Amino acid sequence: MFLLTKDAGNKDPHYMLLLDDLRKTKKELDIAYANFEHAVDPDLIDSSIYELNAVQLRYKFLLGCVKQFAHEYLLLWWLMH
């Protein structure tokens, strides 16, 4: 399925932006996890938890958008063939 969604991205700039946002958010998520693991001050731990939750929600939203786009692309492809 990824190959079809990759083809879809070649044709739709919105899809490419979604994938780019998803990659950036994944990097932010990795950084947020690292910050949490290294936090020692209680206030920094709380801050890291809020940051992690926010980035996780953004990642989940973007992933859902990518999956929806891929589903619609596959449906359209299937109807055309």
Backbone atoms as SQL, in Angstrom:
CREATE TABLE atoms (id INTEGER PRIMARY KEY, chain TEXT, resi INTEGER, resn TEXT, atom TEXT, x REAL, y REAL, z REAL);
INSERT INTO atoms VALUES
  (1, 'A', 1, 'MET', 'N', 0.809, -1.187, 0.000),
  (2, 'A', 1, 'MET', 'CA', 0.000, 0.000, 0.000),
  (3, 'A', 1, 'MET', 'C', 0.854, 1.253, 0.000),
  (4, 'A', 2, 'PHE', 'N', 2.019, 1.212, 0.618),
  (5, 'A', 2, 'PHE', 'CA', 2.864, 2.405, 0.685),
  (6, 'A', 2, 'PHE', 'C', 3.276, 2.877, -0.695),
  (7, 'A', 3, 'LEU', 'N', 3.515, 1.933, -1.616),
  (8, 'A', 3, 'LEU', 'CA', 3.907, 2.343, -2.963),
  (9, 'A', 3, 'LEU', 'C', 2.799, 3.144, -3.641),
  (10, 'A', 4, 'LEU', 'N', 1.555, 2.737, -3.413),
  (11, 'A', 4, 'LEU', 'CA', 0.453, 3.496, -4.000),
  (12, 'A', 4, 'LEU', 'C', 0.348, 4.873, -3.367),
  (13, 'A', 5, 'THR', 'N', 0.526, 4.948, -2.057),
  (14, 'A', 5, 'THR', 'CA', 0.426, 6.246, -1.404),
  (15, 'A', 5, 'THR', 'C', 1.620, 7.111, -1.785),
  (16, 'A', 6, 'LYS', 'N', 2.759, 6.488, -2.041),
  (17, 'A', 6, 'LYS', 'CA', 3.919, 7.255, -2.494),
  (18, 'A', 6, 'LYS', 'C', 3.642, 7.847, -3.876),
  (19, 'A', 7, 'ASP', 'N', 2.991, 7.051, -4.741),
  (20, 'A', 7, 'ASP', 'CA', 2.601, 7.563, -6.059),
  (21, 'A', 7, 'ASP', 'C', 1.618, 8.715, -5.918),
  (22, 'A', 8, 'ALA', 'N', 0.708, 8.591, -4.975),
  (23, 'A', 8, 'ALA', 'CA', -0.279, 9.652, -4.765),
  (24, 'A', 8, 'ALA', 'C', 0.416, 10.946, -4.388),
  (25, 'A', 9, 'GLY', 'N', 1.448, 10.855, -3.589),
  (26, 'A', 9, 'GLY', 'CA', 2.174, 12.042, -3.175),
  (27, 'A', 9, 'GLY', 'C', 2.858, 12.740, -4.323),
  (28, 'A', 10, 'ASN', 'N', 3.268, 11.977, -5.327),
  (29, 'A', 10, 'ASN', 'CA', 3.911, 12.582, -6.487),
  (30, 'A', 10, 'ASN', 'C', 2.941, 13.461, -7.269),
  (31, 'A', 11, 'LYS', 'N', 1.661, 13.218, -7.102),
  (32, 'A', 11, 'LYS', 'CA', 0.655, 13.950, -7.861),
  (33, 'A', 11, 'LYS', 'C', -0.030, 15.036, -7.043),
  (34, 'A', 12, 'ASP', 'N', 0.053, 14.975, -5.746),
  (35, 'A', 12, 'ASP', 'CA', -0.689, 15.916, -4.914),
  (36, 'A', 12, 'ASP', 'C', 0.247, 16.615, -3.934),
  (37, 'A', 13, 'PRO', 'N', 0.409, 17.931, -4.087),
  (38, 'A', 13, 'PRO', 'CA', 1.309, 18.663, -3.183),
  (39, 'A', 13, 'PRO', 'C', 0.810, 18.678, -1.743),
  (40, 'A', 14, 'HIS', 'N', -0.505, 18.557, -1.546),
  (41, 'A', 14, 'HIS', 'CA', -1.036, 18.523, -0.182),
  (42, 'A', 14, 'HIS', 'C', -0.571, 17.263, 0.552),
  (43, 'A', 15, 'TYR', 'N', -0.529, 16.173, -0.183),
  (44, 'A', 15, 'TYR', 'CA', -0.062, 14.922, 0.408),
  (45, 'A', 15, 'TYR', 'C', 1.416, 15.012, 0.785),
  (46, 'A', 16, 'MET', 'N', 2.198, 15.629, -0.085),
  (47, 'A', 16, 'MET', 'CA', 3.621, 15.794, 0.210),
  (48, 'A', 16, 'MET', 'C', 3.816, 16.672, 1.444),
  (49, 'A', 17, 'LEU', 'N', 2.993, 17.704, 1.596),
  (50, 'A', 17, 'LEU', 'CA', 3.067, 18.547, 2.790),
  (51, 'A', 17, 'LEU', 'C', 2.690, 17.760, 4.046),
  (52, 'A', 18, 'LEU', 'N', 1.686, 16.920, 3.918),
  (53, 'A', 18, 'LEU', 'CA', 1.303, 16.074, 5.051),
  (54, 'A', 18, 'LEU', 'C', 2.456, 15.161, 5.466),
  (55, 'A', 19, 'LEU', 'N', 3.087, 14.520, 4.484),
  (56, 'A', 19, 'LEU', 'CA', 4.213, 13.638, 4.803),
  (57, 'A', 19, 'LEU', 'C', 5.372, 14.409, 5.428),
  (58, 'A', 20, 'ASP', 'N', 5.623, 15.605, 4.923),
  (59, 'A', 20, 'ASP', 'CA', 6.686, 16.432, 5.473),
  (60, 'A', 20, 'ASP', 'C', 6.369, 16.825, 6.917),
  (61, 'A', 21, 'ASP', 'N', 5.132, 17.229, 7.176),
  (62, 'A', 21, 'ASP', 'CA', 4.722, 17.568, 8.539),
  (63, 'A', 21, 'ASP', 'C', 4.827, 16.353, 9.455),
  (64, 'A', 22, 'LEU', 'N', 4.478, 15.189, 8.932),
  (65, 'A', 22, 'LEU', 'CA', 4.556, 13.964, 9.732),
  (66, 'A', 22, 'LEU', 'C', 6.013, 13.651, 10.097),
  (67, 'A', 23, 'ARG', 'N', 6.922, 13.799, 9.132),
  (68, 'A', 23, 'ARG', 'CA', 8.355, 13.573, 9.410),
  (69, 'A', 23, 'ARG', 'C', 8.882, 14.556, 10.453),
  (70, 'A', 24, 'LYS', 'N', 8.518, 15.818, 10.307),
  (71, 'A', 24, 'LYS', 'CA', 8.963, 16.839, 11.266),
  (72, 'A', 24, 'LYS', 'C', 8.411, 16.557, 12.658),
  (73, 'A', 25, 'THR', 'N', 7.163, 16.157, 12.707),
  (74, 'A', 25, 'THR', 'CA', 6.546, 15.862, 13.998),
  (75, 'A', 25, 'THR', 'C', 7.190, 14.644, 14.638),
  (76, 'A', 26, 'LYS', 'N', 7.575, 13.669, 13.837),
  (77, 'A', 26, 'LYS', 'CA', 8.277, 12.492, 14.379),
  (78, 'A', 26, 'LYS', 'C', 9.602, 12.904, 15.010),
  (79, 'A', 27, 'LYS', 'N', 10.321, 13.805, 14.358),
  (80, 'A', 27, 'LYS', 'CA', 11.575, 14.301, 14.925),
  (81, 'A', 27, 'LYS', 'C', 11.315, 15.048, 16.230),
  (82, 'A', 28, 'GLU', 'N', 10.247, 15.872, 16.243),
  (83, 'A', 28, 'GLU', 'CA', 9.893, 16.592, 17.471),
  (84, 'A', 28, 'GLU', 'C', 9.512, 15.622, 18.582),
  (85, 'A', 29, 'LEU', 'N', 8.847, 14.535, 18.219),
  (86, 'A', 29, 'LEU', 'CA', 8.470, 13.523, 19.197),
  (87, 'A', 29, 'LEU', 'C', 9.709, 12.854, 19.789),
  (88, 'A', 30, 'ASP', 'N', 10.681, 12.547, 18.950),
  (89, 'A', 30, 'ASP', 'CA', 11.930, 11.966, 19.441),
  (90, 'A', 30, 'ASP', 'C', 12.635, 12.918, 20.405),
  (91, 'A', 31, 'ILE', 'N', 12.645, 14.192, 20.071),
  (92, 'A', 31, 'ILE', 'CA', 13.277, 15.201, 20.935),
  (93, 'A', 31, 'ILE', 'C', 12.516, 15.320, 22.249),
  (94, 'A', 32, 'ALA', 'N', 11.183, 15.306, 22.177),
  (95, 'A', 32, 'ALA', 'CA', 10.366, 15.413, 23.384),
  (96, 'A', 32, 'ALA', 'C', 10.611, 14.227, 24.318),
  (97, 'A', 33, 'TYR', 'N', 10.733, 13.031, 23.743),
  (98, 'A', 33, 'TYR', 'CA', 11.043, 11.850, 24.565),
  (99, 'A', 33, 'TYR', 'C', 12.420, 11.997, 25.220),
  (100, 'A', 34, 'ALA', 'N', 13.397, 12.467, 24.473),
  (101, 'A', 34, 'ALA', 'CA', 14.745, 12.656, 25.018),
  (102, 'A', 34, 'ALA', 'C', 14.728, 13.692, 26.136),
  (103, 'A', 35, 'ASN', 'N', 14.009, 14.785, 25.943),
  (104, 'A', 35, 'ASN', 'CA', 13.908, 15.808, 26.987),
  (105, 'A', 35, 'ASN', 'C', 13.277, 15.237, 28.253),
  (106, 'A', 36, 'PHE', 'N', 12.239, 14.431, 28.070),
  (107, 'A', 36, 'PHE', 'CA', 11.584, 13.826, 29.227),
  (108, 'A', 36, 'PHE', 'C', 12.524, 12.884, 29.973),
  (109, 'A', 37, 'GLU', 'N', 13.270, 12.093, 29.225),
  (110, 'A', 37, 'GLU', 'CA', 14.182, 11.128, 29.843),
  (111, 'A', 37, 'GLU', 'C', 15.298, 11.806, 30.630),
  (112, 'A', 38, 'HIS', 'N', 15.663, 13.027, 30.232),
  (113, 'A', 38, 'HIS', 'CA', 16.769, 13.713, 30.893),
  (114, 'A', 38, 'HIS', 'C', 16.326, 14.762, 31.900),
  (115, 'A', 39, 'ALA', 'N', 15.031, 14.956, 32.039),
  (116, 'A', 39, 'ALA', 'CA', 14.533, 15.961, 32.987),
  (117, 'A', 39, 'ALA', 'C', 14.670, 15.446, 34.411),
  (118, 'A', 40, 'VAL', 'N', 15.162, 16.317, 35.299),
  (119, 'A', 40, 'VAL', 'CA', 15.306, 15.934, 36.706),
  (120, 'A', 40, 'VAL', 'C', 14.501, 16.848, 37.624),
  (121, 'A', 41, 'ASP', 'N', 14.300, 18.070, 37.225),
  (122, 'A', 41, 'ASP', 'CA', 13.530, 19.024, 38.013),
  (123, 'A', 41, 'ASP', 'C', 12.035, 18.715, 37.850),
  (124, 'A', 42, 'PRO', 'N', 11.275, 18.713, 38.939),
  (125, 'A', 42, 'PRO', 'CA', 9.843, 18.399, 38.839),
  (126, 'A', 42, 'PRO', 'C', 9.089, 19.294, 37.844),
  (127, 'A', 43, 'ASP', 'N', 9.427, 20.571, 37.778),
  (128, 'A', 43, 'ASP', 'CA', 8.766, 21.458, 36.824),
  (129, 'A', 43, 'ASP', 'C', 9.117, 21.093, 35.390),
  (130, 'A', 44, 'LEU', 'N', 10.372, 20.708, 35.157),
  (131, 'A', 44, 'LEU', 'CA', 10.773, 20.289, 33.817),
  (132, 'A', 44, 'LEU', 'C', 10.124, 18.962, 33.422),
  (133, 'A', 45, 'ILE', 'N', 9.942, 18.100, 34.394),
  (134, 'A', 45, 'ILE', 'CA', 9.264, 16.826, 34.118),
  (135, 'A', 45, 'ILE', 'C', 7.821, 17.101, 33.698),
  (136, 'A', 46, 'ASP', 'N', 7.132, 17.977, 34.456),
  (137, 'A', 46, 'ASP', 'CA', 5.756, 18.341, 34.097),
  (138, 'A', 46, 'ASP', 'C', 5.694, 18.962, 32.707),
  (139, 'A', 47, 'SER', 'N', 6.611, 19.866, 32.438),
  (140, 'A', 47, 'SER', 'CA', 6.660, 20.525, 31.135),
  (141, 'A', 47, 'SER', 'C', 6.894, 19.508, 30.019),
  (142, 'A', 48, 'SER', 'N', 7.777, 18.553, 30.268),
  (143, 'A', 48, 'SER', 'CA', 8.073, 17.521, 29.272),
  (144, 'A', 48, 'SER', 'C', 6.855, 16.647, 28.998),
  (145, 'A', 49, 'ILE', 'N', 6.098, 16.369, 30.047),
  (146, 'A', 49, 'ILE', 'CA', 4.894, 15.547, 29.875),
  (147, 'A', 49, 'ILE', 'C', 3.875, 16.281, 29.006),
  (148, 'A', 50, 'TYR', 'N', 3.667, 17.568, 29.279),
  (149, 'A', 50, 'TYR', 'CA', 2.731, 18.346, 28.454),
  (150, 'A', 50, 'TYR', 'C', 3.201, 18.413, 27.000),
  (151, 'A', 51, 'GLU', 'N', 4.501, 18.613, 26.822),
  (152, 'A', 51, 'GLU', 'CA', 5.051, 18.676, 25.471),
  (153, 'A', 51, 'GLU', 'C', 4.862, 17.338, 24.746),
  (154, 'A', 52, 'LEU', 'N', 5.147, 16.243, 25.441),
  (155, 'A', 52, 'LEU', 'CA', 4.963, 14.916, 24.853),
  (156, 'A', 52, 'LEU', 'C', 3.514, 14.690, 24.435),
  (157, 'A', 53, 'ASN', 'N', 2.597, 15.036, 25.318),
  (158, 'A', 53, 'ASN', 'CA', 1.176, 14.841, 24.997),
  (159, 'A', 53, 'ASN', 'C', 0.771, 15.658, 23.777),
  (160, 'A', 54, 'ALA', 'N', 1.221, 16.898, 23.708),
  (161, 'A', 54, 'ALA', 'CA', 0.869, 17.757, 22.575),
  (162, 'A', 54, 'ALA', 'C', 1.428, 17.209, 21.266),
  (163, 'A', 55, 'VAL', 'N', 2.679, 16.797, 21.278),
  (164, 'A', 55, 'VAL', 'CA', 3.306, 16.298, 20.054),
  (165, 'A', 55, 'VAL', 'C', 2.692, 14.955, 19.650),
  (166, 'A', 56, 'GLN', 'N', 2.375, 14.117, 20.637),
  (167, 'A', 56, 'GLN', 'CA', 1.733, 12.839, 20.325),
  (168, 'A', 56, 'GLN', 'C', 0.378, 13.049, 19.666),
  (169, 'A', 57, 'LEU', 'N', -0.393, 14.014, 20.159),
  (170, 'A', 57, 'LEU', 'CA', -1.694, 14.297, 19.556),
  (171, 'A', 57, 'LEU', 'C', -1.546, 14.825, 18.131),
  (172, 'A', 58, 'ARG', 'N', -0.555, 15.685, 17.911),
  (173, 'A', 58, 'ARG', 'CA', -0.324, 16.201, 16.564),
  (174, 'A', 58, 'ARG', 'C', 0.083, 15.070, 15.624),
  (175, 'A', 59, 'TYR', 'N', 0.954, 14.177, 16.097),
  (176, 'A', 59, 'TYR', 'CA', 1.399, 13.045, 15.278),
  (177, 'A', 59, 'TYR', 'C', 0.213, 12.140, 14.925),
  (178, 'A', 60, 'LYS', 'N', -0.624, 11.873, 15.923),
  (179, 'A', 60, 'LYS', 'CA', -1.793, 11.022, 15.703),
  (180, 'A', 60, 'LYS', 'C', -2.730, 11.657, 14.674),
  (181, 'A', 61, 'PHE', 'N', -2.949, 12.960, 14.778),
  (182, 'A', 61, 'PHE', 'CA', -3.803, 13.666, 13.824),
  (183, 'A', 61, 'PHE', 'C', -3.238, 13.582, 12.404),
  (184, 'A', 62, 'LEU', 'N', -1.950, 13.883, 12.258),
  (185, 'A', 62, 'LEU', 'CA', -1.334, 13.864, 10.927),
  (186, 'A', 62, 'LEU', 'C', -1.332, 12.463, 10.334),
  (187, 'A', 63, 'LEU', 'N', -1.066, 11.472, 11.157),
  (188, 'A', 63, 'LEU', 'CA', -1.080, 10.088, 10.680),
  (189, 'A', 63, 'LEU', 'C', -2.473, 9.702, 10.187),
  (190, 'A', 64, 'GLY', 'N', -3.494, 10.144, 10.912),
  (191, 'A', 64, 'GLY', 'CA', -4.862, 9.897, 10.467),
  (192, 'A', 64, 'GLY', 'C', -5.154, 10.559, 9.130),
  (193, 'A', 65, 'CYS', 'N', -4.646, 11.775, 8.943),
  (194, 'A', 65, 'CYS', 'CA', -4.834, 12.483, 7.668),
  (195, 'A', 65, 'CYS', 'C', -4.146, 11.742, 6.525),
  (196, 'A', 66, 'VAL', 'N', -2.942, 11.255, 6.766),
  (197, 'A', 66, 'VAL', 'CA', -2.208, 10.514, 5.737),
  (198, 'A', 66, 'VAL', 'C', -2.952, 9.229, 5.387),
  (199, 'A', 67, 'LYS', 'N', -3.439, 8.528, 6.394),
  (200, 'A', 67, 'LYS', 'CA', -4.175, 7.289, 6.142),
  (201, 'A', 67, 'LYS', 'C', -5.460, 7.565, 5.372),
  (202, 'A', 68, 'GLN', 'N', -6.159, 8.634, 5.734),
  (203, 'A', 68, 'GLN', 'CA', -7.394, 8.981, 5.023),
  (204, 'A', 68, 'GLN', 'C', -7.110, 9.313, 3.563),
  (205, 'A', 69, 'PHE', 'N', -6.053, 10.063, 3.339),
  (206, 'A', 69, 'PHE', 'CA', -5.680, 10.413, 1.962),
  (207, 'A', 69, 'PHE', 'C', -5.355, 9.144, 1.176),
  (208, 'A', 70, 'ALA', 'N', -4.589, 8.252, 1.786),
  (209, 'A', 70, 'ALA', 'CA', -4.213, 7.009, 1.105),
  (210, 'A', 70, 'ALA', 'C', -5.449, 6.168, 0.805),
  (211, 'A', 71, 'HIS', 'N', -6.376, 6.112, 1.746),
  (212, 'A', 71, 'HIS', 'CA', -7.609, 5.351, 1.541),
  (213, 'A', 71, 'HIS', 'C', -8.409, 5.926, 0.377),
  (214, 'A', 72, 'GLU', 'N', -8.543, 7.250, 0.339),
  (215, 'A', 72, 'GLU', 'CA', -9.288, 7.890, -0.746),
  (216, 'A', 72, 'GLU', 'C', -8.584, 7.683, -2.090),
  (217, 'A', 73, 'TYR', 'N', -7.257, 7.744, -2.088),
  (218, 'A', 73, 'TYR', 'CA', -6.503, 7.523, -3.324),
  (219, 'A', 73, 'TYR', 'C', -6.703, 6.100, -3.833),
  (220, 'A', 74, 'LEU', 'N', -6.630, 5.128, -2.920),
  (221, 'A', 74, 'LEU', 'CA', -6.819, 3.734, -3.330),
  (222, 'A', 74, 'LEU', 'C', -8.226, 3.494, -3.853),
  (223, 'A', 75, 'LEU', 'N', -9.202, 4.110, -3.219),
  (224, 'A', 75, 'LEU', 'CA', -10.580, 3.968, -3.681),
  (225, 'A', 75, 'LEU', 'C', -10.744, 4.566, -5.066),
  (226, 'A', 76, 'LEU', 'N', -10.189, 5.732, -5.268),
  (227, 'A', 76, 'LEU', 'CA', -10.264, 6.375, -6.581),
  (228, 'A', 76, 'LEU', 'C', -9.538, 5.543, -7.632),
  (229, 'A', 77, 'TRP', 'N', -8.364, 5.025, -7.273),
  (230, 'A', 77, 'TRP', 'CA', -7.598, 4.184, -8.197),
  (231, 'A', 77, 'TRP', 'C', -8.395, 2.945, -8.580),
  (232, 'A', 78, 'TRP', 'N', -9.032, 2.331, -7.568),
  (233, 'A', 78, 'TRP', 'CA', -9.809, 1.117, -7.805),
  (234, 'A', 78, 'TRP', 'C', -10.993, 1.411, -8.720),
  (235, 'A', 79, 'LEU', 'N', -11.664, 2.546, -8.513),
  (236, 'A', 79, 'LEU', 'CA', -12.820, 2.894, -9.334),
  (237, 'A', 79, 'LEU', 'C', -12.437, 3.185, -10.777),
  (238, 'A', 80, 'MET', 'N', -11.233, 3.671, -10.985),
  (239, 'A', 80, 'MET', 'CA', -10.780, 4.034, -12.327),
  (240, 'A', 80, 'MET', 'C', -10.255, 2.833, -13.112),
  (241, 'A', 81, 'HIS', 'N', -9.969, 1.729, -12.432),
  (242, 'A', 81, 'HIS', 'CA', -9.403, 0.563, -13.124),
  (243, 'A', 81, 'HIS', 'C', -10.357, -0.587, -13.166);
